[in-house]
């Protein structure tokens, strides 16, 4: 009888802790986005907690990972370029459109980082080849895991994804989405990489990866 009561108490404590974690995460994300959390909504919620990301993703929330304090353990490589050399036509166009938006909003244009161009291209290619559309890659993990694998140092990072037949439509759709627009116009970011790969059910896959380099 005592053992049964103890098990019931342990289950109740576990449920209480789970509810407390969920409530805390919900309040924090709601405050950050100034919206109401609901599964399947068009609002994109951001978090720097992998456990919160997994929990909200599990229950159908539109959530993306953003971090402001993750750093790789390996030595960092320096940015390789501050110009738009080496981009495809679509990548060049999207790079120009992003910086046009930033300048129009009183922000500094982003510098091109060819290391991020490489990882963004690999991410787009991975999504097309494996038939998924998600920030979490079965090959590379989260965008932050991927950056660490390629020894890219950052103090702040983010990722935008779009699927569209052409670059202009992709850009308009990103700017019309509050969470994606926030990344494009986030003053903390200093560098960007853009990768485009064709052949998905949406047409082309566009990956934008952002970082802040101190």
C-alpha positions as CSV (number, residue, x, y, z in Angstrom):
1,X,0.0,0.0,0.0
2,X,2.8,2.4,0.9
3,X,4.6,1.6,-2.4
4,X,1.4,2.3,-4.3
5,X,0.9,5.6,-2.6
6,X,4.6,6.5,-3.3
7,X,4.2,5.7,-7.0
8,X,1.0,7.9,-7.2
9,X,2.9,10.8,-5.5
10,X,5.8,10.5,-7.9
11,X,3.5,10.5,-10.9
12,X,1.7,13.6,-9.6
13,X,5.1,15.4,-9.1
14,X,6.2,14.5,-12.6
15,X,3.0,15.8,-14.1
16,X,3.3,19.0,-12.1
17,X,6.8,19.6,-13.2
18,X,5.9,19.0,-16.9
19,X,3.0,21.5,-16.6
20,X,5.3,24.0,-15.0
21,X,7.9,23.7,-17.7
22,X,5.2,23.9,-20.4
23,X,3.6,27.0,-18.8
24,X,6.9,28.7,-18.3
25,X,7.9,28.1,-22.0
26,X,4.5,29.3,-23.2
27,X,4.6,32.5,-21.2
28,X,8.1,33.3,-22.3
29,X,7.5,32.6,-26.0
30,X,4.2,34.6,-25.9
31,X,5.9,37.5,-24.3
32,X,8.7,37.4,-26.9
33,X,6.3,37.3,-29.9
34,X,3.5,39.3,-28.4
35,X,1.0,36.7,-29.8
36,X,-1.1,33.9,-28.6
37,X,0.4,30.4,-28.8
38,X,-1.8,27.9,-30.7
39,X,-0.8,24.8,-32.7
40,X,-0.8,25.2,-36.4
41,X,-0.9,29.0,-36.3
42,X,0.9,31.2,-38.8
43,X,2.9,32.8,-36.0
44,X,6.5,31.5,-35.8
45,X,7.7,31.2,-32.2
46,X,11.4,31.4,-31.4
47,X,13.3,29.7,-28.6
48,X,17.0,29.1,-27.7
49,X,16.1,25.9,-25.7
50,X,16.3,22.6,-27.6
51,X,13.9,20.9,-25.1
52,X,11.3,23.7,-25.6
53,X,11.7,23.4,-29.4
54,X,11.1,19.7,-29.3
55,X,8.1,20.0,-27.0
56,X,6.4,22.7,-29.1
57,X,7.3,20.9,-32.3
58,X,5.7,17.7,-31.0
59,X,2.4,19.4,-30.3
60,X,2.2,21.1,-33.7
61,X,3.4,24.6,-32.9
62,X,5.2,26.6,-35.6
63,X,8.6,27.2,-33.9
64,X,12.1,27.9,-34.8
65,X,15.4,27.8,-33.0
66,X,17.3,31.1,-32.3
67,X,20.3,31.3,-30.1
68,X,22.3,34.2,-28.6
69,X,24.9,32.4,-26.6
70,X,25.9,29.2,-28.4
71,X,29.5,28.9,-29.4
72,X,31.4,26.0,-31.1
73,X,34.1,24.2,-29.2
74,X,36.4,24.0,-32.2
75,X,38.6,26.9,-33.3
76,X,36.7,29.3,-35.5
77,X,37.4,30.1,-39.1
78,X,37.4,33.8,-40.2
79,X,34.7,35.0,-42.6
80,X,36.0,34.5,-46.2
81,X,34.3,37.2,-48.1
82,X,32.4,40.5,-47.7
83,X,31.3,40.7,-51.3
84,X,28.8,38.8,-53.4
85,X,31.3,37.0,-55.6
86,X,30.7,33.3,-56.2
87,X,26.9,33.4,-55.9
88,X,24.5,32.0,-58.4
89,X,22.0,34.4,-60.0
90,X,19.2,33.5,-57.6
91,X,21.6,33.7,-54.6
92,X,22.9,37.1,-55.8
93,X,19.4,38.4,-56.3
94,X,18.2,37.3,-52.8
95,X,21.3,38.8,-51.2
96,X,20.6,42.1,-52.9
97,X,16.9,42.0,-51.9
98,X,17.7,41.2,-48.2
99,X,20.2,44.1,-48.0
100,X,17.8,46.5,-49.8
101,X,15.2,45.7,-47.1
102,X,17.7,46.3,-44.3
103,X,18.9,49.6,-45.7
104,X,15.3,50.8,-46.3
105,X,14.7,50.1,-42.6
106,X,17.8,52.0,-41.4
107,X,20.0,48.9,-40.8
108,X,23.5,48.0,-41.9
109,X,23.6,45.7,-44.9
110,X,24.7,42.1,-44.1
111,X,28.1,40.9,-45.2
112,X,28.4,37.8,-47.3
113,X,30.1,34.8,-45.6
114,X,31.0,32.1,-48.1
115,X,31.2,29.5,-45.3
116,X,27.5,30.2,-44.7
117,X,26.8,30.0,-48.4
118,X,28.3,26.5,-48.4
119,X,26.2,25.4,-45.4
120,X,23.1,27.0,-46.8
121,X,23.5,25.3,-50.1
122,X,24.1,21.9,-48.4
123,X,20.9,22.5,-46.3
124,X,18.8,23.3,-49.4
125,X,20.3,20.3,-51.2
126,X,19.6,18.0,-48.2
127,X,16.0,19.0,-48.1
128,X,15.4,18.4,-51.8
129,X,17.2,15.0,-51.8
130,X,15.6,13.7,-48.6
131,X,12.2,15.3,-49.3
132,X,11.6,17.3,-46.1
133,X,11.2,21.0,-45.3
134,X,12.3,21.8,-41.8
135,X,15.0,23.6,-39.8
136,X,15.9,20.3,-38.2
137,X,17.9,18.2,-40.7
138,X,18.2,14.4,-40.4
139,X,21.7,14.8,-41.8
140,X,23.1,17.9,-40.0
141,X,20.7,18.4,-37.0
142,X,19.7,22.0,-36.2
143,X,21.1,25.0,-38.1
144,X,23.3,25.6,-35.0
145,X,24.6,22.1,-34.9
146,X,25.4,22.4,-38.6
147,X,27.3,25.6,-38.1
148,X,29.3,24.0,-35.4
149,X,30.2,21.0,-37.6
150,X,31.6,23.5,-40.1
151,X,33.5,25.4,-37.4
152,X,31.6,28.6,-37.9
153,X,31.7,30.8,-34.8
154,X,28.8,33.0,-33.8
155,X,27.3,34.8,-30.9
156,X,23.8,35.0,-32.4
157,X,22.4,32.9,-35.3
158,X,19.2,32.2,-37.2
159,X,17.8,30.5,-40.3
160,X,15.1,31.2,-42.9
161,X,13.7,28.6,-45.3
162,X,11.5,29.2,-48.3
163,X,10.1,27.0,-51.1
164,X,9.1,28.8,-54.3
165,X,9.4,28.7,-58.1
166,X,11.4,31.9,-58.2
167,X,13.5,34.1,-56.0
168,X,11.2,37.2,-56.0
169,X,8.2,35.2,-54.8
170,X,10.3,33.6,-52.1
171,X,11.5,37.0,-50.9
172,X,8.0,38.4,-50.8
173,X,6.7,35.4,-48.9
174,X,9.6,35.7,-46.3
175,X,8.9,39.4,-45.8
176,X,5.2,38.7,-45.3
177,X,5.9,36.2,-42.6
178,X,6.6,38.0,-39.2
179,X,9.2,35.5,-38.0
180,X,11.2,35.4,-41.2
181,X,10.9,39.2,-41.7
182,X,12.3,39.6,-38.1
183,X,15.4,37.6,-39.0
184,X,16.0,39.6,-42.2
185,X,15.7,42.8,-40.3
186,X,17.3,41.7,-37.0
187,X,19.9,44.3,-36.1
188,X,22.1,41.8,-34.2
189,X,23.0,39.9,-37.4
190,X,26.1,40.9,-39.3
191,X,26.7,38.1,-41.9
192,X,24.5,36.0,-44.2
193,X,24.8,33.0,-46.4
194,X,22.3,32.0,-49.1
195,X,21.9,28.6,-50.7
196,X,19.4,27.7,-53.5
197,X,18.7,24.2,-54.8
198,X,16.1,23.3,-57.4
199,X,13.9,20.1,-57.7
200,X,11.6,20.1,-54.7
201,X,7.8,19.9,-54.8
202,X,7.8,23.7,-54.1
203,X,10.2,24.4,-56.9
204,X,13.4,25.9,-55.6
205,X,14.5,25.7,-51.9
206,X,16.0,28.8,-50.5
207,X,18.0,28.7,-47.3
208,X,19.2,31.9,-45.5
209,X,21.6,31.5,-42.6
210,X,22.4,34.4,-40.4
211,X,25.1,35.0,-37.8
212,X,26.5,37.7,-35.7
213,X,30.3,37.9,-35.7
214,X,31.8,39.9,-32.9
